[in-house]
Amino acid sequence: MSGDALSQDPAELQRRIDSGRAHPARVYDVFLGGKDHYPADRDAAAAALTANPRGYLDVRHNRDFLRRAVTTLVEQDGIRQFLDIGTGLPTAENVHQIAQRVAPESRVVYVDNDPVVLAHARALLTSGPEGRTDYIDADLRDPARILEQAAKTLDFDQPVALCLVAILHFVEDGEAYPLVRGLLDALPVGSRLVLSHLTEDLNPENIRAVQRTYTERGFTFVLRSRGDVERFFAENQLEIADPGIVPAHRWRPDHAAPVPEQPEASFLASLDDIERVRYRDINDVTDADINVYAGIGAKG
């Protein structure tokens, strides 16, 4: 199903794109090996990688946590509806592809505020005939609009998995906790919160160096402790699923992350560091590499 957002005038959409300023969705796209970004995004990613040369593992393991979380919710918990806020640019294994592979009737609504994501949103609307997908052009800070538009596709009388994956560290405390509360209050019993968040608990020197590269470019970049992350669950009376709030690579690992096909050595040698990231195996990881907490909570 095509979302109303796709009816926007292309000229207006182009006017909204600020290619001279990095955007989190597009920086994330760089680390995932995508092509839909600008030099400013690439420069931001390269600066972060210089600050922490193994930092790409945070991004890649965050994405793999989402794969495992969606698979778990569909296969084991019977969840058939997802509201994915801060979707980012389309990549391999988007939420609807993961969910509908197991349960073709699954419904997924994507939300992002980056006009470049909107420009590529048709790739997120390739639902199988038994399910549905939609895209909402909106900011996390406008939950009323998100919920109103999402209700066109999702049935809020049935459980919904709210996915806030690697987005809340771009929101200050004064807004972050009330926003999550407002979204969860609109969802029925049995709904889930899927959340991941950057932290300085685990490897503070590395992630603080990355934080500086982002704040220098005007990003809000809030590193939260485990207790701060758990607060998103506790304040909303959510029951946290095993194994709790843990480093992303420790959340129910299944060792099934795709291993990139390796190019010729001469080609690999010709690439710069940021281009090589897409070919690196994320199974080569230690606890010293990860700065992301992840977990799932259920609304009782």
ChimeraX attribute file (.defattr): number of C-alpha atoms within 10 A of each C-alpha:
attribute: neighborCount
match mode: 1-to-1
recipient: residues
	/A:1	16
	/A:2	16
	/A:3	19
	/A:4	12
	/A:5	15
	/A:6	18
	/A:7	8
	/A:8	12
	/A:9	10
	/A:10	11
	/A:11	8
	/A:12	10
	/A:13	15
	/A:14	13
	/A:15	10
	/A:16	12
	/A:17	14
	/A:18	14
	/A:19	14
	/A:20	10
	/A:21	13
	/A:22	22
	/A:23	23
	/A:24	19
	/A:25	21
	/A:26	25
	/A:27	25
	/A:28	23
	/A:29	22
	/A:30	25
	/A:31	23
	/A:32	20
	/A:33	15
	/A:34	17
	/A:35	10
	/A:36	17
	/A:37	20
	/A:38	17
	/A:39	13
	/A:40	18
	/A:41	23
	/A:42	20
	/A:43	15
	/A:44	24
	/A:45	26
	/A:46	21
	/A:47	18
	/A:48	24
	/A:49	20
	/A:50	16
	/A:51	19
	/A:52	18
	/A:53	17
	/A:54	16
	/A:55	21
	/A:56	24
	/A:57	25
	/A:58	24
	/A:59	21
	/A:60	21
	/A:61	22
	/A:62	25
	/A:63	21
	/A:64	23
	/A:65	27
	/A:66	25
	/A:67	19
	/A:68	17
	/A:69	23
	/A:70	25
	/A:71	20
	/A:72	15
	/A:73	19
	/A:74	20
	/A:75	14
	/A:76	9
	/A:77	12
	/A:78	12
	/A:79	23
	/A:80	25
	/A:81	28
	/A:82	28
	/A:83	27
	/A:84	21
	/A:85	23
	/A:86	23
	/A:87	25
	/A:88	25
	/A:89	26
	/A:90	18
	/A:91	13
	/A:92	9
	/A:93	13
	/A:94	20
	/A:95	28
	/A:96	30
	/A:97	19
	/A:98	20
	/A:99	27
	/A:100	21
	/A:101	14
	/A:102	15
	/A:103	19
	/A:104	18
	/A:105	18
	/A:106	25
	/A:107	26
	/A:108	30
	/A:109	28
	/A:110	27
	/A:111	25
	/A:112	23
	/A:113	18
	/A:114	23
	/A:115	18
	/A:116	22
	/A:117	24
	/A:118	24
	/A:119	18
	/A:120	15
	/A:121	26
	/A:122	16
	/A:123	14
	/A:124	25
	/A:125	19
	/A:126	16
	/A:127	21
	/A:128	17
	/A:129	9
	/A:130	11
	/A:131	20
	/A:132	22
	/A:133	24
	/A:134	27
	/A:135	29
	/A:136	22
	/A:137	21
	/A:138	21
	/A:139	15
	/A:140	22
	/A:141	14
	/A:142	11
	/A:143	16
	/A:144	14
	/A:145	14
	/A:146	22
	/A:147	18
	/A:148	10
	/A:149	20
	/A:150	21
	/A:151	11
	/A:152	12
	/A:153	20
	/A:154	23
	/A:155	14
	/A:156	17
	/A:157	10
	/A:158	14
	/A:159	21
	/A:160	25
	/A:161	27
	/A:162	23
	/A:163	24
	/A:164	20
	/A:165	22
	/A:166	24
	/A:167	21
	/A:168	26
	/A:169	19
	/A:170	16
	/A:171	17
	/A:172	13
	/A:173	14
	/A:174	8
	/A:175	12
	/A:176	17
	/A:177	19
	/A:178	14
	/A:179	19
	/A:180	21
	/A:181	14
	/A:182	14
	/A:183	17
	/A:184	20
	/A:185	12
	/A:186	13
	/A:187	20
	/A:188	16
	/A:189	16
	/A:190	17
	/A:191	22
	/A:192	27
	/A:193	27
	/A:194	23
	/A:195	26
	/A:196	27
	/A:197	26
	/A:198	30
	/A:199	23
	/A:200	20
	/A:201	15
	/A:202	19
	/A:203	15
	/A:204	13
	/A:205	13
	/A:206	20
	/A:207	25
	/A:208	16
	/A:209	16
	/A:210	22
	/A:211	20
	/A:212	16
	/A:213	21
	/A:214	19
	/A:215	12
	/A:216	10
	/A:217	13
	/A:218	12
	/A:219	17
	/A:220	15
	/A:221	19
	/A:222	18
	/A:223	23
	/A:224	19
	/A:225	16
	/A:226	20
	/A:227	10
	/A:228	15
	/A:229	22
	/A:230	20
	/A:231	14
	/A:232	19
	/A:233	23
	/A:234	14
	/A:235	12
	/A:236	19
	/A:237	13
	/A:238	21
	/A:239	16
	/A:240	18
	/A:241	12
	/A:242	12
	/A:243	12
	/A:244	16
	/A:245	23
	/A:246	16
	/A:247	24
	/A:248	27
	/A:249	27
	/A:250	18
	/A:251	20
	/A:252	15
	/A:253	12
	/A:254	10
	/A:255	10
	/A:256	10
	/A:257	17
	/A:258	10
	/A:259	12
	/A:260	11
	/A:261	10
	/A:262	12
	/A:263	10
	/A:264	8
	/A:265	8
	/A:266	8
	/A:267	10
	/A:268	14
	/A:269	11
	/A:270	10
	/A:271	11
	/A:272	10
	/A:273	14
	/A:274	20
	/A:275	17
	/A:276	15
	/A:277	22
	/A:278	20
	/A:279	15
	/A:280	15
	/A:281	16
	/A:282	22
	/A:283	14
	/A:284	8
	/A:285	14
	/A:286	10
	/A:287	12
	/A:288	10
	/A:289	20
	/A:290	27
	/A:291	26
	/A:292	28
	/A:293	30
	/A:294	27
	/A:295	28
	/A:296	24
	/A:297	26
	/A:298	19
	/A:299	21
	/A:300	12
